């Protein structure tokens, strides 16, 4: 997206908008870090992940713009992501260093741009409506006021949980229950890529597992794989598939898709559970515990320090109780904010 293609109406003087470039990575990372520090007291902003969104493979599914002040400093960022048919992810970040009245004006202009970008995306998909899906930290009152002013409503709270990993857990964790098997995906010998059958099984079991969950949206197989591969932390060896023995034979029962977390203060990486799903036919068989223990054991073998995950604070399956039982604790909370946009 070139500078000429970016127009953000309503920005106060002397602020201007332009498209992102690779050289913007450090400035945008610093903007995100300052926002996170102000909102929750710590930051996990990573320049590699930011570059992936700004100009990496993942950027082609996004409409983006940066806002600069009169001295050329990046003080705002808007990203509108074509997540799936009928669902548009919205990120608006405004520098906490701006005076509140100025920040309000910048946020208002960026959320107006969100509507325009989301309208373009949904029109290309020939949709009548799309869900604008944004979020914030639970303690970030300023962002919540931005969202409220833009017509969004608070729809859900999420627990961001973390668990330390001990070296002995590489071999000491209990085995799955009889009939339950957890394995890594089969991969081709020549290029290391997973076989299509396993990838499709993971996608199918996750789609079917989340059908009764909050704000579940169907996502096509190509979109699912392409989106996850955009994450700089993506690794094929962080995917696991669980199977169970049934009267119809061995069937997929659950799956985990995890990614790599950047180094912590000690310099050690971690693992993050992006998705874990257990099919209805396999619930109550210990599949979720077996999948989680596979991630923990793998993380321990790698010398990692922690495993993180997110869980719905109102999960219908009470997954948070399982995570607490397995050693996870809540680090902080986030919120989902939604708005329906008619096309």
C-alpha positions as a printed NumPy array, in Angstrom:
array([[  0.   ,   0.   ,   0.   ],
       [  1.691,   3.192,  -1.117],
       [  1.418,   6.617,   0.476],
       [ -0.873,   7.765,  -2.327],
       [ -3.412,   5.069,  -1.514],
       [ -3.834,   6.09 ,   2.138],
       [ -6.366,   8.706,   3.184],
       [ -7.507,   9.123,   6.787],
       [-10.108,  11.859,   7.089],
       [-10.528,  13.822,  10.306],
       [ -6.962,  13.72 ,  11.621],
       [ -6.089,  16.838,  13.635],
       [ -3.257,  19.087,  12.483],
       [ -0.379,  18.412,  11.972],
       [ -0.975,  14.643,  11.804],
       [ -0.779,  12.801,   8.487],
       [ -1.358,   9.225,   7.319],
       [  0.639,   6.957,   5.063],
       [  1.142,   3.303,   4.268],
       [  3.594,   1.131,   6.241],
       [  7.069,   0.193,   5.045],
       [  9.651,  -2.295,   6.28 ],
       [ 11.715,   0.471,   7.876],
       [  8.74 ,   1.279,  10.141],
       [  9.168,  -1.954,  12.119],
       [ 11.116,  -0.49 ,  15.07 ],
       [  8.868,   2.579,  15.384],
       [  5.645,   0.582,  15.279],
       [  7.067,  -1.962,  17.748],
       [  7.914,   0.907,  20.092],
       [  4.359,   2.274,  19.68 ],
       [  2.871,  -1.113,  20.595],
       [  5.271,  -1.546,  23.518],
       [  4.336,   1.863,  24.94 ],
       [  0.638,   1.046,  24.556],
       [  1.031,  -2.338,  26.296],
       [  3.102,  -0.848,  29.11 ],
       [  0.428,   1.786,  29.735],
       [ -2.421,  -0.744,  29.49 ],
       [ -1.106,  -3.71 ,  31.495],
       [  2.27 ,  -2.765,  32.909],
       [  4.446,  -4.917,  30.633],
       [  5.123,  -5.488,  26.955],
       [  5.621,  -8.456,  24.659],
       [  5.859,  -6.438,  21.43 ],
       [  8.203,  -8.181,  19.   ],
       [  9.638,  -6.479,  15.93 ],
       [  9.582,  -9.704,  13.878],
       [  5.871, -10.201,  14.556],
       [  5.17 ,  -6.539,  13.785],
       [  7.013,  -6.758,  10.468],
       [  4.973,  -9.839,   9.617],
       [  1.828,  -7.744,   9.9  ],
       [  3.215,  -4.594,   8.311],
       [  4.933,  -5.935,   5.203],
       [  5.283,  -9.715,   5.554],
       [  3.25 , -12.483,   3.965],
       [  0.393, -11.656,   6.335],
       [  0.143,  -8.057,   5.146],
       [ -1.676,  -8.889,   1.909],
       [ -4.912,  -9.688,   3.787],
       [ -4.844,  -6.367,   5.651],
       [ -5.711,  -2.721,   5.015],
       [ -3.303,  -0.63 ,   7.078],
       [ -2.225,   2.932,   7.765],
       [  0.223,   4.702,  10.048],
       [ -0.287,   8.141,  11.57 ],
       [  2.677,  10.484,  11.999],
       [  2.988,  13.69 ,  13.993],
       [  4.613,  16.845,  12.643],
       [  8.085,  15.471,  13.433],
       [  7.586,  12.201,  11.572],
       [  7.053,  10.062,  14.673],
       [  4.557,   7.195,  14.347],
       [  1.758,   7.856,  16.851],
       [ -1.018,   5.662,  15.475],
       [ -1.625,   2.437,  13.575],
       [ -4.772,   0.902,  12.142],
       [ -4.967,  -2.644,  10.787],
       [ -8.124,  -4.178,   9.307],
       [ -7.67 ,  -7.897,   8.691],
       [ -9.819, -10.009,   6.369],
       [ -9.944, -12.859,   8.889],
       [-12.69 , -14.942,   7.251],
       [-15.966, -14.454,   5.425],
       [-18.138, -12.277,   7.646],
       [-15.41 , -11.549,  10.208],
       [-12.993,  -8.62 ,  10.133],
       [-10.313,  -8.192,  12.795],
       [ -9.722,  -4.587,  13.85 ],
       [ -6.643,  -3.166,  15.576],
       [ -6.368,   0.529,  16.432],
       [ -3.355,   1.709,  18.431],
       [ -2.835,   5.307,  19.538],
       [  0.249,   6.523,  21.391],
       [ -0.337,   6.933,  25.145],
       [  1.967,   9.981,  25.02 ],
       [ -0.623,  12.059,  23.148],
       [ -2.829,  14.458,  25.129],
       [ -6.221,  12.877,  25.696],
       [ -8.193,  15.247,  23.431],
       [ -5.691,  14.679,  20.609],
       [ -5.73 ,  10.907,  21.175],
       [ -9.546,  10.912,  21.002],
       [ -9.453,  12.72 ,  17.661],
       [ -6.837,  10.363,  16.199],
       [ -8.744,   7.281,  17.424],
       [-12.014,   8.592,  15.991],
       [-10.401,   9.14 ,  12.575],
       [ -8.852,   5.659,  12.612],
       [-12.118,   3.928,  13.551],
       [-13.855,   5.831,  10.729],
       [-11.181,   4.442,   8.398],
       [-11.896,   0.963,   9.779],
       [-15.476,   1.197,   8.53 ],
       [-14.306,   2.168,   5.053],
       [-11.662,  -0.555,   4.841],
       [-14.011,  -3.226,   6.236],
       [-16.71 ,  -2.163,   3.787],
       [-14.277,  -2.633,   0.886],
       [-13.255,  -6.077,   2.115],
       [-16.811,  -7.293,   2.703],
       [-17.954,  -5.924,  -0.662],
       [-15.249,  -7.937,  -2.409],
       [-16.656, -11.022,  -0.687],
       [-20.219, -10.033,  -1.746],
       [-21.41 ,  -9.97 ,   1.87 ],
       [-24.405,  -8.128,   3.295],
       [-22.844,  -7.701,   6.756],
       [-19.57 ,  -8.316,   8.52 ],
       [-18.614,  -8.525,  12.172],
       [-15.983,  -6.008,  13.246],
       [-13.961,  -7.849,  15.901],
       [-11.659,  -5.733,  18.062],
       [-10.333,  -5.977,  21.59 ],
       [ -8.359,  -4.449,  24.42 ],
       [ -6.774,  -5.199,  27.762],
       [ -9.267,  -5.427,  30.627],
       [ -7.562,  -2.563,  32.492],
       [ -7.225,  -0.302,  29.444],
       [-10.012,   2.184,  30.145],
       [ -8.858,   4.592,  27.426],
       [ -9.124,   1.971,  24.657],
       [-12.522,   0.902,  25.98 ],
       [-13.704,   4.496,  25.691],
       [-12.373,   4.652,  22.114],
       [-14.312,   1.488,  21.276],
       [-17.514,   2.664,  22.932],
       [-17.376,   5.965,  21.055],
       [-16.968,   4.027,  17.778],
       [-20.102,   1.957,  18.458],
       [-18.492,  -1.286,  19.632],
       [-19.871,  -3.337,  22.538],
       [-17.99 ,  -5.449,  25.084],
       [-18.936,  -9.052,  24.353],
       [-16.445, -11.289,  26.156],
       [-13.563, -11.447,  28.623],
       [-10.569, -13.729,  28.114],
       [ -8.033, -15.097,  30.584],
       [ -4.448, -14.927,  29.343],
       [ -2.825, -17.788,  31.215],
       [  0.756, -18.954,  31.607],
       [  2.437, -22.025,  33.07 ],
       [  6.117, -22.598,  33.915],
       [  7.836, -25.586,  32.334],
       [ 10.159, -27.836,  34.352],
       [ 12.988, -29.817,  32.693],
       [ 11.802, -33.134,  34.178],
       [  8.424, -32.729,  32.451],
       [ 10.067, -33.806,  29.21 ],
       [  9.594, -37.408,  30.389],
       [  7.628, -37.416,  33.65 ],
       [  4.093, -36.489,  32.582],
       [  1.342, -39.154,  32.624],
       [  0.572, -41.044,  29.422],
       [ -2.802, -40.636,  27.654],
       [ -5.675, -42.875,  28.674],
       [ -5.991, -46.228,  26.848],
       [ -7.37 , -45.763,  23.348],
       [ -6.141, -42.152,  23.081],
       [ -3.104, -41.432,  20.905],
       [ -1.439, -38.021,  20.494],
       [  1.09 , -37.593,  17.708],
       [  2.797, -34.967,  15.615],
       [  1.61 , -34.56 ,  12.054],
       [  3.035, -36.91 ,   9.446],
       [  5.347, -35.029,   7.105],
       [  6.822, -35.572,   3.661],
       [ 10.424, -36.786,   3.644],
       [ 11.507, -34.561,   0.774],
       [ 10.382, -31.13 ,   2.035],
       [  9.216, -31.587,   5.633],
       [  5.721, -30.281,   4.932],
       [  2.773, -32.009,   6.643],
       [  0.734, -34.432,   4.599],
       [ -2.561, -32.97 ,   3.415],
       [ -4.645, -35.63 ,   5.161],
       [ -3.321, -34.639,   8.601],
       [ -3.657, -30.912,   7.96 ],
       [ -7.24 , -31.382,   6.835],
       [ -7.968, -33.544,   9.888],
       [ -6.702, -30.794,  12.214],
       [ -8.782, -28.156,  10.437],
       [-11.892, -30.324,  10.45 ],
       [-11.686, -31.304,  14.109],
       [-11.076, -27.702,  15.205],
       [-13.941, -26.373,  13.094],
       [-16.323, -28.987,  14.492],
       [-15.043, -28.581,  18.058],
       [-15.709, -24.836,  18.147],
       [-19.169, -24.848,  16.559],
       [-20.86 , -24.318,  19.934],
       [-18.342, -21.756,  21.215],
       [-18.718, -18.001,  21.46 ],
       [-18.371, -16.08 ,  18.182],
       [-17.371, -19.162,  16.207],
       [-17.017, -18.441,  12.489],
       [-16.39 , -21.011,   9.761],
       [-13.033, -20.605,   8.079],
       [-12.067, -22.371,   4.881],
       [ -9.132, -24.766,   4.9  ],
       [ -6.913, -22.596,   2.632],
       [ -7.579, -19.495,   4.756],
       [ -6.912, -21.427,   7.973],
       [ -3.524, -22.729,   6.832],
       [ -2.446, -19.481,   5.17 ],
       [ -3.33 , -17.379,   8.228],
       [ -1.455, -19.585,  10.69 ],
       [  1.634, -19.715,   8.476],
       [  1.752, -15.893,   8.555],
       [  2.646, -15.983,  12.27 ],
       [  6.442, -15.582,  12.718],
       [  6.193, -18.099,  15.569],
       [  4.594, -20.762,  13.372],
       [  6.322, -24.151,  13.249],
       [  4.916, -27.329,  11.7  ],
       [  6.427, -29.35 ,  14.564],
       [  4.128, -27.488,  16.99 ],
       [  0.963, -29.153,  15.614],
       [ -0.483, -32.276,  17.255],
       [ -3.388, -34.547,  16.372],
       [ -5.211, -36.811,  18.819],
       [ -7.152, -39.916,  17.816],
       [ -9.462, -42.278,  19.698],
       [-10.65 , -45.786,  19.072],
       [-14.403, -45.918,  18.355],
       [-16.823, -48.522,  17.083],
       [-16.1  , -47.132,  13.609],
       [-12.333, -47.444,  13.972],
       [ -9.654, -44.868,  14.791],
       [-10.995, -41.324,  14.364],
       [ -9.619, -37.801,  14.919],
       [-10.543, -36.658,  18.424],
       [ -8.737, -33.384,  19.009],
       [ -5.916, -31.142,  17.89 ],
       [ -3.478, -28.505,  19.087],
       [ -1.85 , -25.782,  17.042],
       [  0.917, -24.018,  18.956],
       [  3.586, -21.46 ,  18.1  ],
       [  6.875, -20.135,  19.459],
       [  6.9  , -17.36 ,  22.054],
       [  9.842, -14.974,  22.003],
       [ 12.527, -15.017,  24.694],
       [ 11.562, -13.916,  28.202],
       [ 13.781, -12.015,  30.662],
       [ 15.93 , -15.13 ,  31.062],
       [ 16.462, -15.403,  27.315],
       [ 14.421, -18.61 ,  26.972],
       [ 11.644, -19.088,  24.462],
       [  8.189, -20.457,  25.22 ],
       [  5.282, -22.149,  23.494],
       [  1.837, -20.675,  22.953],
       [ -1.306, -22.74 ,  22.432],
       [ -3.093, -20.929,  19.604],
       [ -5.838, -23.556,  19.279],
       [ -6.898, -26.619,  21.213],
       [-10.099, -28.407,  20.354],
       [-11.686, -31.703,  21.34 ],
       [-14.45 , -33.194,  19.215],
       [-17.785, -33.908,  20.893],
       [-17.437, -37.625,  20.276],
       [-14.239, -37.682,  22.346],
       [-15.086, -35.429,  25.291],
       [-14.608, -37.001,  28.7  ],
       [-11.821, -39.296,  27.476],
       [ -8.892, -37.199,  28.672],
       [ -8.027, -35.946,  25.172],
       [ -7.536, -32.317,  26.217],
       [ -5.154, -33.289,  29.026],
       [ -3.206, -35.543,  26.679],
       [ -2.831, -32.761,  24.103],
       [ -1.755, -30.197,  26.681],
       [  0.767, -32.586,  28.2  ],
       [  2.199, -33.158,  24.723],
       [  2.806, -29.406,  24.391],
       [  4.324, -29.178,  27.888],
       [  6.631, -32.151,  27.316],
       [  7.736, -30.811,  23.94 ],
       [  8.407, -27.39 ,  25.462],
       [ 10.461, -28.993,  28.239],
       [ 12.549, -30.937,  25.717],
       [ 13.305, -27.664,  23.933],
       [ 14.458, -26.026,  27.174],
       [ 11.602, -23.522,  27.082],
       [ 10.49 , -21.582,  30.132],
       [  6.7  , -21.478,  29.771],
       [  3.52 , -22.333,  27.898],
       [  0.869, -19.679,  27.36 ],
       [ -2.743, -19.882,  26.237],
       [ -6.038, -17.983,  26.158],
       [ -9.374, -19.189,  27.501],
       [-12.88 , -17.763,  27.538],
       [-13.742, -16.538,  31.042],
       [-17.251, -17.913,  30.418],
       [-16.208, -21.1  ,  28.624],
       [-19.163, -23.498,  28.309],
       [-16.78 , -26.422,  28.812],
       [-15.118, -24.803,  31.872],
       [-11.742, -25.212,  30.215],
       [-10.24 , -22.749,  32.689],
       [-10.733, -25.309,  35.481],
       [ -8.731, -27.854,  33.466],
       [ -5.923, -25.365,  32.898],
       [ -5.803, -24.424,  36.583],
       [ -5.634, -28.116,  37.468],
       [ -2.66 , -28.548,  35.123],
       [ -0.73 , -25.612,  36.58 ],
       [ -1.758, -22.578,  34.522],
       [ -2.435, -19.253,  36.242],
       [ -4.001, -16.065,  34.893],
       [ -1.402, -13.469,  33.958],
       [ -3.837, -10.781,  32.769],
       [ -7.24 , -10.402,  31.094],
       [ -8.341,  -9.123,  27.701],
       [-11.727,  -8.263,  26.216],
       [-13.494,  -8.749,  22.889],
       [-15.455,  -5.812,  21.494],
       [-17.773,  -6.285,  18.506],
       [-19.798,  -4.244,  16.093],
       [-21.958,  -5.352,  13.152],
       [-21.338,  -3.42 ,   9.943],
       [-24.   ,  -3.425,   7.251],
       [-22.699,  -3.385,   3.697]])
